[in-house]
Amino acid sequence: MSEAELHFLRARLRGGILSKASRGELPTPLPVGLVHDPAGKVALDPDQAVR
């Protein structure tokens, strides 16, 4: 691939990431001690050793 094609590909991928972030759909890793519950909300980790 040429440099120009790679540039356009990266720009489109970056645009997709920014679009997801603006909609609130971009998953981000949680800090230690927090987990996603079955409903998708952030909650404390039930494992006491991790907290």
mmCIF entry with sequence, helices, sheets and N, C-alpha, C, O atoms, coordinates in Angstrom:
data_MODEL
# 
_entry.id   MODEL 
# 
_entity.id                         1 
_entity.type                       polymer 
_entity.pdbx_number_of_molecules   1 
# 
_entity_poly.entity_id                      1 
_entity_poly.type                           'polypeptide(L)' 
_entity_poly.nstd_linkage                   no 
_entity_poly.nstd_monomer                   no 
_entity_poly.pdbx_seq_one_letter_code       MSEAELHFLRARLRGGILSKASRGELPTPLPVGLVHDPAGKVALDPDQAVR 
_entity_poly.pdbx_seq_one_letter_code_can   MSEAELHFLRARLRGGILSKASRGELPTPLPVGLVHDPAGKVALDPDQAVR 
_entity_poly.pdbx_strand_id                 A 
# 
loop_
_entity_poly_seq.entity_id 
_entity_poly_seq.num 
_entity_poly_seq.mon_id 
_entity_poly_seq.hetero 
1 1  MET n 
1 2  SER n 
1 3  GLU n 
1 4  ALA n 
1 5  GLU n 
1 6  LEU n 
1 7  HIS n 
1 8  PHE n 
1 9  LEU n 
1 10 ARG n 
1 11 ALA n 
1 12 ARG n 
1 13 LEU n 
1 14 ARG n 
1 15 GLY n 
1 16 GLY n 
1 17 ILE n 
1 18 LEU n 
1 19 SER n 
1 20 LYS n 
1 21 ALA n 
1 22 SER n 
1 23 ARG n 
1 24 GLY n 
1 25 GLU n 
1 26 LEU n 
1 27 PRO n 
1 28 THR n 
1 29 PRO n 
1 30 LEU n 
1 31 PRO n 
1 32 VAL n 
1 33 GLY n 
1 34 LEU n 
1 35 VAL n 
1 36 HIS n 
1 37 ASP n 
1 38 PRO n 
1 39 ALA n 
1 40 GLY n 
1 41 LYS n 
1 42 VAL n 
1 43 ALA n 
1 44 LEU n 
1 45 ASP n 
1 46 PRO n 
1 47 ASP n 
1 48 GLN n 
1 49 ALA n 
1 50 VAL n 
1 51 ARG n 
# 
_struct_asym.id          A 
_struct_asym.entity_id   1 
# 
_struct_conf.conf_type_id            HELX_P 
_struct_conf.id                      HELX_P1 
_struct_conf.pdbx_PDB_helix_id       AA1 
_struct_conf.beg_label_comp_id       GLU 
_struct_conf.beg_label_asym_id       A 
_struct_conf.beg_label_seq_id        3 
_struct_conf.pdbx_beg_PDB_ins_code   ? 
_struct_conf.end_label_comp_id       ARG 
_struct_conf.end_label_asym_id       A 
_struct_conf.end_label_seq_id        23 
_struct_conf.pdbx_end_PDB_ins_code   ? 
_struct_conf.beg_auth_comp_id        GLU 
_struct_conf.beg_auth_asym_id        A 
_struct_conf.beg_auth_seq_id         3 
_struct_conf.end_auth_comp_id        ARG 
_struct_conf.end_auth_asym_id        A 
_struct_conf.end_auth_seq_id         23 
_struct_conf.pdbx_PDB_helix_class    1 
_struct_conf.details                 ? 
_struct_conf.pdbx_PDB_helix_length   21 
# 
_struct_conf_type.id          HELX_P 
_struct_conf_type.criteria    ? 
_struct_conf_type.reference   ? 
# 
_struct_sheet.id               AA1 
_struct_sheet.type             ? 
_struct_sheet.number_strands   2 
_struct_sheet.details          ? 
# 
_struct_sheet_order.sheet_id     AA1 
_struct_sheet_order.range_id_1   1 
_struct_sheet_order.range_id_2   2 
_struct_sheet_order.offset       ? 
_struct_sheet_order.sense        anti-parallel 
# 
loop_
_struct_sheet_range.sheet_id 
_struct_sheet_range.id 
_struct_sheet_range.beg_label_comp_id 
_struct_sheet_range.beg_label_asym_id 
_struct_sheet_range.beg_label_seq_id 
_struct_sheet_range.pdbx_beg_PDB_ins_code 
_struct_sheet_range.end_label_comp_id 
_struct_sheet_range.end_label_asym_id 
_struct_sheet_range.end_label_seq_id 
_struct_sheet_range.pdbx_end_PDB_ins_code 
_struct_sheet_range.beg_auth_comp_id 
_struct_sheet_range.beg_auth_asym_id 
_struct_sheet_range.beg_auth_seq_id 
_struct_sheet_range.end_auth_comp_id 
_struct_sheet_range.end_auth_asym_id 
_struct_sheet_range.end_auth_seq_id 
AA1 1 LEU A 34 ? HIS A 36 ? LEU A 34 HIS A 36 
AA1 2 VAL A 42 ? LEU A 44 ? VAL A 42 LEU A 44 
# 
loop_
_atom_site.group_PDB 
_atom_site.id 
_atom_site.type_symbol 
_atom_site.label_atom_id 
_atom_site.label_alt_id 
_atom_site.label_comp_id 
_atom_site.label_asym_id 
_atom_site.label_entity_id 
_atom_site.label_seq_id 
_atom_site.pdbx_PDB_ins_code 
_atom_site.Cartn_x 
_atom_site.Cartn_y 
_atom_site.Cartn_z 
_atom_site.occupancy 
_atom_site.B_iso_or_equiv 
_atom_site.pdbx_formal_charge 
_atom_site.auth_seq_id 
_atom_site.auth_comp_id 
_atom_site.auth_asym_id 
_atom_site.auth_atom_id 
_atom_site.pdbx_PDB_model_num 
ATOM 1   N N  . MET A 1 1  ? 0.839   -1.185  0.000  1.00 0.00 ? 1  MET A N  1 
ATOM 2   C CA . MET A 1 1  ? 0.000   0.000   0.000  1.00 0.00 ? 1  MET A CA 1 
ATOM 3   C C  . MET A 1 1  ? 0.881   1.244   0.000  1.00 0.00 ? 1  MET A C  1 
ATOM 4   O O  . MET A 1 1  ? 1.978   1.258   0.558  1.00 0.00 ? 1  MET A O  1 
ATOM 5   N N  . SER A 1 2  ? 0.384   2.243   -0.618 1.00 0.00 ? 2  SER A N  1 
ATOM 6   C CA . SER A 1 2  ? 1.144   3.488   -0.645 1.00 0.00 ? 2  SER A CA 1 
ATOM 7   C C  . SER A 1 2  ? 0.947   4.254   0.664  1.00 0.00 ? 2  SER A C  1 
ATOM 8   O O  . SER A 1 2  ? 0.041   3.958   1.444  1.00 0.00 ? 2  SER A O  1 
ATOM 9   N N  . GLU A 1 3  ? 1.785   5.212   0.880  1.00 0.00 ? 3  GLU A N  1 
ATOM 10  C CA . GLU A 1 3  ? 1.689   6.043   2.083  1.00 0.00 ? 3  GLU A CA 1 
ATOM 11  C C  . GLU A 1 3  ? 0.357   6.783   2.129  1.00 0.00 ? 3  GLU A C  1 
ATOM 12  O O  . GLU A 1 3  ? -0.227  6.942   3.201  1.00 0.00 ? 3  GLU A O  1 
ATOM 13  N N  . ALA A 1 4  ? -0.119  7.228   0.993  1.00 0.00 ? 4  ALA A N  1 
ATOM 14  C CA . ALA A 1 4  ? -1.388  7.962   0.942  1.00 0.00 ? 4  ALA A CA 1 
ATOM 15  C C  . ALA A 1 4  ? -2.546  7.065   1.351  1.00 0.00 ? 4  ALA A C  1 
ATOM 16  O O  . ALA A 1 4  ? -3.422  7.488   2.105  1.00 0.00 ? 4  ALA A O  1 
ATOM 17  N N  . GLU A 1 5  ? -2.558  5.819   0.856  1.00 0.00 ? 5  GLU A N  1 
ATOM 18  C CA . GLU A 1 5  ? -3.624  4.888   1.220  1.00 0.00 ? 5  GLU A CA 1 
ATOM 19  C C  . GLU A 1 5  ? -3.615  4.598   2.719  1.00 0.00 ? 5  GLU A C  1 
ATOM 20  O O  . GLU A 1 5  ? -4.667  4.546   3.355  1.00 0.00 ? 5  GLU A O  1 
ATOM 21  N N  . LEU A 1 6  ? -2.426  4.413   3.273  1.00 0.00 ? 6  LEU A N  1 
ATOM 22  C CA . LEU A 1 6  ? -2.331  4.174   4.712  1.00 0.00 ? 6  LEU A CA 1 
ATOM 23  C C  . LEU A 1 6  ? -2.820  5.373   5.507  1.00 0.00 ? 6  LEU A C  1 
ATOM 24  O O  . LEU A 1 6  ? -3.471  5.224   6.541  1.00 0.00 ? 6  LEU A O  1 
ATOM 25  N N  . HIS A 1 7  ? -2.501  6.559   5.017  1.00 0.00 ? 7  HIS A N  1 
ATOM 26  C CA . HIS A 1 7  ? -2.955  7.780   5.690  1.00 0.00 ? 7  HIS A CA 1 
ATOM 27  C C  . HIS A 1 7  ? -4.478  7.846   5.697  1.00 0.00 ? 7  HIS A C  1 
ATOM 28  O O  . HIS A 1 7  ? -5.080  8.160   6.725  1.00 0.00 ? 7  HIS A O  1 
ATOM 29  N N  . PHE A 1 8  ? -5.107  7.553   4.557  1.00 0.00 ? 8  PHE A N  1 
ATOM 30  C CA . PHE A 1 8  ? -6.574  7.605   4.479  1.00 0.00 ? 8  PHE A CA 1 
ATOM 31  C C  . PHE A 1 8  ? -7.209  6.527   5.352  1.00 0.00 ? 8  PHE A C  1 
ATOM 32  O O  . PHE A 1 8  ? -8.232  6.768   5.992  1.00 0.00 ? 8  PHE A O  1 
ATOM 33  N N  . LEU A 1 9  ? -6.602  5.336   5.378  1.00 0.00 ? 9  LEU A N  1 
ATOM 34  C CA . LEU A 1 9  ? -7.133  4.272   6.225  1.00 0.00 ? 9  LEU A CA 1 
ATOM 35  C C  . LEU A 1 9  ? -7.083  4.668   7.705  1.00 0.00 ? 9  LEU A C  1 
ATOM 36  O O  . LEU A 1 9  ? -8.060  4.496   8.434  1.00 0.00 ? 9  LEU A O  1 
ATOM 37  N N  . ARG A 1 10 ? -5.939  5.198   8.137  1.00 0.00 ? 10 ARG A N  1 
ATOM 38  C CA . ARG A 1 10 ? -5.817  5.615   9.537  1.00 0.00 ? 10 ARG A CA 1 
ATOM 39  C C  . ARG A 1 10 ? -6.809  6.721   9.870  1.00 0.00 ? 10 ARG A C  1 
ATOM 40  O O  . ARG A 1 10 ? -7.394  6.734   10.953 1.00 0.00 ? 10 ARG A O  1 
ATOM 41  N N  . ALA A 1 11 ? -6.999  7.655   8.930  1.00 0.00 ? 11 ALA A N  1 
ATOM 42  C CA . ALA A 1 11 ? -7.929  8.757   9.162  1.00 0.00 ? 11 ALA A CA 1 
ATOM 43  C C  . ALA A 1 11 ? -9.358  8.234   9.306  1.00 0.00 ? 11 ALA A C  1 
ATOM 44  O O  . ALA A 1 11 ? -10.108 8.713   10.157 1.00 0.00 ? 11 ALA A O  1 
ATOM 45  N N  . ARG A 1 12 ? -9.738  7.266   8.489  1.00 0.00 ? 12 ARG A N  1 
ATOM 46  C CA . ARG A 1 12 ? -11.090 6.704   8.580  1.00 0.00 ? 12 ARG A CA 1 
ATOM 47  C C  . ARG A 1 12 ? -11.279 5.930   9.876  1.00 0.00 ? 12 ARG A C  1 
ATOM 48  O O  . ARG A 1 12 ? -12.329 6.025   10.512 1.00 0.00 ? 12 ARG A O  1 
ATOM 49  N N  . LEU A 1 13 ? -10.259 5.160   10.272 1.00 0.00 ? 13 LEU A N  1 
ATOM 50  C CA . LEU A 1 13 ? -10.345 4.419   11.534 1.00 0.00 ? 13 LEU A CA 1 
ATOM 51  C C  . LEU A 1 13 ? -10.454 5.371   12.718 1.00 0.00 ? 13 LEU A C  1 
ATOM 52  O O  . LEU A 1 13 ? -11.246 5.153   13.635 1.00 0.00 ? 13 LEU A O  1 
ATOM 53  N N  . ARG A 1 14 ? -9.647  6.429   12.686 1.00 0.00 ? 14 ARG A N  1 
ATOM 54  C CA . ARG A 1 14 ? -9.692  7.433   13.763 1.00 0.00 ? 14 ARG A CA 1 
ATOM 55  C C  . ARG A 1 14 ? -11.061 8.105   13.801 1.00 0.00 ? 14 ARG A C  1 
ATOM 56  O O  . ARG A 1 14 ? -11.605 8.348   14.878 1.00 0.00 ? 14 ARG A O  1 
ATOM 57  N N  . GLY A 1 15 ? -11.620 8.406   12.628 1.00 0.00 ? 15 GLY A N  1 
ATOM 58  C CA . GLY A 1 15 ? -12.947 9.011   12.563 1.00 0.00 ? 15 GLY A CA 1 
ATOM 59  C C  . GLY A 1 15 ? -14.009 8.106   13.162 1.00 0.00 ? 15 GLY A C  1 
ATOM 60  O O  . GLY A 1 15 ? -14.922 8.583   13.837 1.00 0.00 ? 15 GLY A O  1 
ATOM 61  N N  . GLY A 1 16 ? -13.899 6.798   12.921 1.00 0.00 ? 16 GLY A N  1 
ATOM 62  C CA . GLY A 1 16 ? -14.845 5.847   13.491 1.00 0.00 ? 16 GLY A CA 1 
ATOM 63  C C  . GLY A 1 16 ? -14.749 5.804   15.002 1.00 0.00 ? 16 GLY A C  1 
ATOM 64  O O  . GLY A 1 16 ? -15.766 5.740   15.692 1.00 0.00 ? 16 GLY A O  1 
ATOM 65  N N  . ILE A 1 17 ? -13.537 5.838   15.515 1.00 0.00 ? 17 ILE A N  1 
ATOM 66  C CA . ILE A 1 17 ? -13.338 5.829   16.969 1.00 0.00 ? 17 ILE A CA 1 
ATOM 67  C C  . ILE A 1 17 ? -13.912 7.092   17.592 1.00 0.00 ? 17 ILE A C  1 
ATOM 68  O O  . ILE A 1 17 ? -14.584 7.027   18.622 1.00 0.00 ? 17 ILE A O  1 
ATOM 69  N N  . LEU A 1 18 ? -13.654 8.236   16.976 1.00 0.00 ? 18 LEU A N  1 
ATOM 70  C CA . LEU A 1 18 ? -14.185 9.492   17.505 1.00 0.00 ? 18 LEU A CA 1 
ATOM 71  C C  . LEU A 1 18 ? -15.710 9.524   17.439 1.00 0.00 ? 18 LEU A C  1 
ATOM 72  O O  . LEU A 1 18 ? -16.360 10.073  18.328 1.00 0.00 ? 18 LEU A O  1 
ATOM 73  N N  . SER A 1 19 ? -16.273 8.941   16.399 1.00 0.00 ? 19 SER A N  1 
ATOM 74  C CA . SER A 1 19 ? -17.730 8.888   16.269 1.00 0.00 ? 19 SER A CA 1 
ATOM 75  C C  . SER A 1 19 ? -18.345 8.031   17.377 1.00 0.00 ? 19 SER A C  1 
ATOM 76  O O  . SER A 1 19 ? -19.347 8.409   17.984 1.00 0.00 ? 19 SER A O  1 
ATOM 77  N N  . LYS A 1 20 ? -17.730 6.870   17.633 1.00 0.00 ? 20 LYS A N  1 
ATOM 78  C CA . LYS A 1 20 ? -18.220 6.027   18.728 1.00 0.00 ? 20 LYS A CA 1 
ATOM 79  C C  . LYS A 1 20 ? -18.121 6.746   20.068 1.00 0.00 ? 20 LYS A C  1 
ATOM 80  O O  . LYS A 1 20 ? -19.036 6.673   20.888 1.00 0.00 ? 20 LYS A O  1 
ATOM 81  N N  . ALA A 1 21 ? -17.012 7.439   20.285 1.00 0.00 ? 21 ALA A N  1 
ATOM 82  C CA . ALA A 1 21 ? -16.819 8.155   21.545 1.00 0.00 ? 21 ALA A CA 1 
ATOM 83  C C  . ALA A 1 21 ? -17.864 9.239   21.719 1.00 0.00 ? 21 ALA A C  1 
ATOM 84  O O  . ALA A 1 21 ? -18.370 9.435   22.824 1.00 0.00 ? 21 ALA A O  1 
ATOM 85  N N  . SER A 1 22 ? -18.198 9.949   20.645 1.00 0.00 ? 22 SER A N  1 
ATOM 86  C CA . SER A 1 22 ? -19.187 11.025  20.755 1.00 0.00 ? 22 SER A CA 1 
ATOM 87  C C  . SER A 1 22 ? -20.584 10.475  21.043 1.00 0.00 ? 22 SER A C  1 
ATOM 88  O O  . SER A 1 22 ? -21.411 11.157  21.649 1.00 0.00 ? 22 SER A O  1 
ATOM 89  N N  . ARG A 1 23 ? -20.846 9.231   20.606 1.00 0.00 ? 23 ARG A N  1 
ATOM 90  C CA . ARG A 1 23 ? -22.143 8.602   20.884 1.00 0.00 ? 23 ARG A CA 1 
ATOM 91  C C  . ARG A 1 23 ? -22.160 7.903   22.234 1.00 0.00 ? 23 ARG A C  1 
ATOM 92  O O  . ARG A 1 23 ? -23.217 7.467   22.689 1.00 0.00 ? 23 ARG A O  1 
ATOM 93  N N  . GLY A 1 24 ? -21.001 7.790   22.884 1.00 0.00 ? 24 GLY A N  1 
ATOM 94  C CA . GLY A 1 24 ? -20.931 7.113   24.179 1.00 0.00 ? 24 GLY A CA 1 
ATOM 95  C C  . GLY A 1 24 ? -20.858 5.608   24.058 1.00 0.00 ? 24 GLY A C  1 
ATOM 96  O O  . GLY A 1 24 ? -21.177 4.907   25.018 1.00 0.00 ? 24 GLY A O  1 
ATOM 97  N N  . GLU A 1 25 ? -20.449 5.080   22.907 1.00 0.00 ? 25 GLU A N  1 
ATOM 98  C CA . GLU A 1 25 ? -20.396 3.643   22.691 1.00 0.00 ? 25 GLU A CA 1 
ATOM 99  C C  . GLU A 1 25 ? -18.978 3.087   22.706 1.00 0.00 ? 25 GLU A C  1 
ATOM 100 O O  . GLU A 1 25 ? -18.782 1.900   22.445 1.00 0.00 ? 25 GLU A O  1 
ATOM 101 N N  . LEU A 1 26 ? -18.004 3.909   23.002 1.00 0.00 ? 26 LEU A N  1 
ATOM 102 C CA . LEU A 1 26 ? -16.619 3.454   22.984 1.00 0.00 ? 26 LEU A CA 1 
ATOM 103 C C  . LEU A 1 26 ? -16.282 2.779   24.312 1.00 0.00 ? 26 LEU A C  1 
ATOM 104 O O  . LEU A 1 26 ? -16.290 3.431   25.355 1.00 0.00 ? 26 LEU A O  1 
ATOM 105 N N  . PRO A 1 27 ? -15.982 1.465   24.283 1.00 0.00 ? 27 PRO A N  1 
ATOM 106 C CA . PRO A 1 27 ? -15.646 0.791   25.535 1.00 0.00 ? 27 PRO A CA 1 
ATOM 107 C C  . PRO A 1 27 ? -14.254 1.195   26.019 1.00 0.00 ? 27 PRO A C  1 
ATOM 108 O O  . PRO A 1 27 ? -13.308 1.268   25.234 1.00 0.00 ? 27 PRO A O  1 
ATOM 109 N N  . THR A 1 28 ? -14.148 1.450   27.286 1.00 0.00 ? 28 THR A N  1 
ATOM 110 C CA . THR A 1 28 ? -12.858 1.790   27.879 1.00 0.00 ? 28 THR A CA 1 
ATOM 111 C C  . THR A 1 28 ? -12.603 0.830   29.031 1.00 0.00 ? 28 THR A C  1 
ATOM 112 O O  . THR A 1 28 ? -13.542 0.442   29.725 1.00 0.00 ? 28 THR A O  1 
ATOM 113 N N  . PRO A 1 29 ? -11.362 0.444   29.246 1.00 0.00 ? 29 PRO A N  1 
ATOM 114 C CA . PRO A 1 29 ? -11.079 -0.456  30.372 1.00 0.00 ? 29 PRO A CA 1 
ATOM 115 C C  . PRO A 1 29 ? -11.316 0.244   31.700 1.00 0.00 ? 29 PRO A C  1 
ATOM 116 O O  . PRO A 1 29 ? -11.009 1.424   31.868 1.00 0.00 ? 29 PRO A O  1 
ATOM 117 N N  . LEU A 1 30 ? -11.870 -0.512  32.637 1.00 0.00 ? 30 LEU A N  1 
ATOM 118 C CA . LEU A 1 30 ? -12.154 0.038   33.961 1.00 0.00 ? 30 LEU A CA 1 
ATOM 119 C C  . LEU A 1 30 ? -10.938 -0.111  34.869 1.00 0.00 ? 30 LEU A C  1 
ATOM 120 O O  . LEU A 1 30 ? -10.123 -1.012  34.668 1.00 0.00 ? 30 LEU A O  1 
ATOM 121 N N  . PRO A 1 31 ? -10.809 0.756   35.857 1.00 0.00 ? 31 PRO A N  1 
ATOM 122 C CA . PRO A 1 31 ? -9.718  0.600   36.829 1.00 0.00 ? 31 PRO A CA 1 
ATOM 123 C C  . PRO A 1 31 ? -9.919  -0.662  37.668 1.00 0.00 ? 31 PRO A C  1 
ATOM 124 O O  . PRO A 1 31 ? -11.016 -1.218  37.722 1.00 0.00 ? 31 PRO A O  1 
ATOM 125 N N  . VAL A 1 32 ? -8.860  -1.096  38.309 1.00 0.00 ? 32 VAL A N  1 
ATOM 126 C CA . VAL A 1 32 ? -8.914  -2.282  39.173 1.00 0.00 ? 32 VAL A CA 1 
ATOM 127 C C  . VAL A 1 32 ? -9.921  -2.030  40.288 1.00 0.00 ? 32 VAL A C  1 
ATOM 128 O O  . VAL A 1 32 ? -9.929  -0.965  40.905 1.00 0.00 ? 32 VAL A O  1 
ATOM 129 N N  . GLY A 1 33 ? -10.768 -3.021  40.538 1.00 0.00 ? 33 GLY A N  1 
ATOM 130 C CA . GLY A 1 33 ? -11.763 -2.913  41.598 1.00 0.00 ? 33 GLY A CA 1 
ATOM 131 C C  . GLY A 1 33 ? -13.150 -2.585  41.079 1.00 0.00 ? 33 GLY A C  1 
ATOM 132 O O  . GLY A 1 33 ? -14.116 -2.615  41.840 1.00 0.00 ? 33 GLY A O  1 
ATOM 133 N N  . LEU A 1 34 ? -13.264 -2.272  39.797 1.00 0.00 ? 34 LEU A N  1 
ATOM 134 C CA . LEU A 1 34 ? -14.560 -1.996  39.192 1.00 0.00 ? 34 LEU A CA 1 
ATOM 135 C C  . LEU A 1 34 ? -14.819 -2.992  38.074 1.00 0.00 ? 34 LEU A C  1 
ATOM 136 O O  . LEU A 1 34 ? -13.893 -3.406  37.377 1.00 0.00 ? 34 LEU A O  1 
ATOM 137 N N  . VAL A 1 35 ? -16.080 -3.375  37.904 1.00 0.00 ? 35 VAL A N  1 
ATOM 138 C CA . VAL A 1 35 ? -16.480 -4.307  36.853 1.00 0.00 ? 35 VAL A CA 1 
ATOM 139 C C  . VAL A 1 35 ? -17.795 -3.822  36.240 1.00 0.00 ? 35 VAL A C  1 
ATOM 140 O O  . VAL A 1 35 ? -18.484 -2.969  36.800 1.00 0.00 ? 35 VAL A O  1 
ATOM 141 N N  . HIS A 1 36 ? -18.118 -4.378  35.095 1.00 0.00 ? 36 HIS A N  1 
ATOM 142 C CA . HIS A 1 36 ? -19.425 -4.131  34.492 1.00 0.00 ? 36 HIS A CA 1 
ATOM 143 C C  . HIS A 1 36 ? -20.381 -5.197  35.005 1.00 0.00 ? 36 HIS A C  1 
ATOM 144 O O  . HIS A 1 36 ? -20.078 -6.388  34.928 1.00 0.00 ? 36 HIS A O  1 
ATOM 145 N N  . ASP A 1 37 ? -21.536 -4.784  35.528 1.00 0.00 ? 37 ASP A N  1 
ATOM 146 C CA . ASP A 1 37 ? -22.520 -5.758  35.970 1.00 0.00 ? 37 ASP A CA 1 
ATOM 147 C C  . ASP A 1 37 ? -23.312 -6.252  34.753 1.00 0.00 ? 37 ASP A C  1 
ATOM 148 O O  . ASP A 1 37 ? -23.128 -5.727  33.655 1.00 0.00 ? 37 ASP A O  1 
ATOM 149 N N  . PRO A 1 38 ? -24.192 -7.252  34.926 1.00 0.00 ? 38 PRO A N  1 
ATOM 150 C CA . PRO A 1 38 ? -24.944 -7.789  33.779 1.00 0.00 ? 38 PRO A CA 1 
ATOM 151 C C  . PRO A 1 38 ? -25.788 -6.735  33.054 1.00 0.00 ? 38 PRO A C  1 
ATOM 152 O O  . PRO A 1 38 ? -26.057 -6.879  31.862 1.00 0.00 ? 38 PRO A O  1 
ATOM 153 N N  . ALA A 1 39 ? -26.199 -5.698  33.745 1.00 0.00 ? 39 ALA A N  1 
ATOM 154 C CA . ALA A 1 39 ? -26.994 -4.644  33.105 1.00 0.00 ? 39 ALA A CA 1 
ATOM 155 C C  . ALA A 1 39 ? -26.120 -3.672  32.320 1.00 0.00 ? 39 ALA A C  1 
ATOM 156 O O  . ALA A 1 39 ? -26.633 -2.802  31.616 1.00 0.00 ? 39 ALA A O  1 
ATOM 157 N N  . GLY A 1 40 ? -24.786 -3.819  32.442 1.00 0.00 ? 40 GLY A N  1 
ATOM 158 C CA . GLY A 1 40 ? -23.877 -2.948  31.709 1.00 0.00 ? 40 GLY A CA 1 
ATOM 159 C C  . GLY A 1 40 ? -23.416 -1.731  32.487 1.00 0.00 ? 40 GLY A C  1 
ATOM 160 O O  . GLY A 1 40 ? -22.686 -0.892  31.960 1.00 0.00 ? 40 GLY A O  1 
ATOM 161 N N  . LYS A 1 41 ? -23.841 -1.632  33.737 1.00 0.00 ? 41 LYS A N  1 
ATOM 162 C CA . LYS A 1 41 ? -23.426 -0.498  34.565 1.00 0.00 ? 41 LYS A CA 1 
ATOM 163 C C  . LYS A 1 41 ? -22.138 -0.827  35.303 1.00 0.00 ? 41 LYS A C  1 
ATOM 164 O O  . LYS A 1 41 ? -21.781 -1.995  35.453 1.00 0.00 ? 41 LYS A O  1 
ATOM 165 N N  . VAL A 1 42 ? -21.449 0.197   35.757 1.00 0.00 ? 42 VAL A N  1 
ATOM 166 C CA . VAL A 1 42 ? -20.203 0.021   36.507 1.00 0.00 ? 42 VAL A CA 1 
ATOM 167 C C  . VAL A 1 42 ? -20.536 -0.225  37.973 1.00 0.00 ? 42 VAL A C  1 
ATOM 168 O O  . VAL A 1 42 ? -21.338 0.492   38.572 1.00 0.00 ? 42 VAL A O  1 
ATOM 169 N N  . ALA A 1 43 ? -19.905 -1.252  38.539 1.00 0.00 ? 43 ALA A N  1 
ATOM 170 C CA . ALA A 1 43 ? -20.140 -1.596  39.944 1.00 0.00 ? 43 ALA A CA 1 
ATOM 171 C C  . ALA A 1 43 ? -18.811 -2.014  40.564 1.00 0.00 ? 43 ALA A C  1 
ATOM 172 O O  . ALA A 1 43 ? -17.839 -2.289  39.860 1.00 0.00 ? 43 ALA A O  1 
ATOM 173 N N  . LEU A 1 44 ? -18.789 -2.057  41.885 1.00 0.00 ? 44 LEU A N  1 
ATOM 174 C CA . LEU A 1 44 ? -17.607 -2.551  42.592 1.00 0.00 ? 44 LEU A CA 1 
ATOM 175 C C  . LEU A 1 44 ? -17.444 -4.034  42.325 1.00 0.00 ? 44 LEU A C  1 
ATOM 176 O O  . LEU A 1 44 ? -18.430 -4.758  42.189 1.00 0.00 ? 44 LEU A O  1 
ATOM 177 N N  . ASP A 1 45 ? -16.208 -4.486  42.251 1.00 0.00 ? 45 ASP A N  1 
ATOM 178 C CA . ASP A 1 45 ? -15.917 -5.895  42.034 1.00 0.00 ? 45 ASP A CA 1 
ATOM 179 C C  . ASP A 1 45 ? -16.376 -6.686  43.256 1.00 0.00 ? 45 ASP A C  1 
ATOM 180 O O  . ASP A 1 45 ? -16.055 -6.310  44.384 1.00 0.00 ? 45 ASP A O  1 
ATOM 181 N N  . PRO A 1 46 ? -17.125 -7.783  43.055 1.00 0.00 ? 46 PRO A N  1 
ATOM 182 C CA . PRO A 1 46 ? -17.597 -8.553  44.211 1.00 0.00 ? 46 PRO A CA 1 
ATOM 183 C C  . PRO A 1 46 ? -16.478 -9.284  44.948 1.00 0.00 ? 46 PRO A C  1 
ATOM 184 O O  . PRO A 1 46 ? -16.675 -9.704  46.089 1.00 0.00 ? 46 PRO A O  1 
ATOM 185 N N  . ASP A 1 47 ? -15.316 -9.446  44.332 1.00 0.00 ? 47 ASP A N  1 
ATOM 186 C CA . ASP A 1 47 ? -14.196 -10.118 44.971 1.00 0.00 ? 47 ASP A CA 1 
ATOM 187 C C  . ASP A 1 47 ? -13.513 -9.154  45.937 1.00 0.00 ? 47 ASP A C  1 
ATOM 188 O O  . ASP A 1 47 ? -12.950 -8.144  45.516 1.00 0.00 ? 47 ASP A O  1 
ATOM 189 N N  . GLN A 1 48 ? -13.565 -9.462  47.216 1.00 0.00 ? 48 GLN A N  1 
ATOM 190 C CA . GLN A 1 48 ? -12.986 -8.600  48.253 1.00 0.00 ? 48 GLN A CA 1 
ATOM 191 C C  . GLN A 1 48 ? -11.483 -8.411  48.069 1.00 0.00 ? 48 GLN A C  1 
ATOM 192 O O  . GLN A 1 48 ? -10.957 -7.330  48.334 1.00 0.00 ? 48 GLN A O  1 
ATOM 193 N N  . ALA A 1 49 ? -10.793 -9.449  47.618 1.00 0.00 ? 49 ALA A N  1 
ATOM 194 C CA . ALA A 1 49 ? -9.344  -9.370  47.442 1.00 0.00 ? 49 ALA A CA 1 
ATOM 195 C C  . ALA A 1 49 ? -8.959  -8.366  46.369 1.00 0.00 ? 49 ALA A C  1 
ATOM 196 O O  . ALA A 1 49 ? -7.901  -7.741  46.450 1.00 0.00 ? 49 ALA A O  1 
ATOM 197 N N  . VAL A 1 50 ? -9.799  -8.210  45.380 1.00 0.00 ? 50 VAL A N  1 
ATOM 198 C CA . VAL A 1 50 ? -9.522  -7.268  44.293 1.00 0.00 ? 50 VAL A CA 1 
ATOM 199 C C  . VAL A 1 50 ? -9.779  -5.851  44.749 1.00 0.00 ? 50 VAL A C  1 
ATOM 200 O O  . VAL A 1 50 ? -9.049  -4.935  44.372 1.00 0.00 ? 50 VAL A O  1 
ATOM 201 N N  . ARG A 1 51 ? -10.817 -5.657  45.565 1.00 0.00 ? 51 ARG A N  1 
ATOM 202 C CA . ARG A 1 51 ? -11.134 -4.312  46.046 1.00 0.00 ? 51 ARG A CA 1 
ATOM 203 C C  . ARG A 1 51 ? -10.062 -3.841  46.972 1.00 0.00 ? 51 ARG A C  1 
ATOM 204 O O  . ARG A 1 51 ? -10.139 -2.726  47.489 1.00 0.00 ? 51 ARG A O  1 
# 
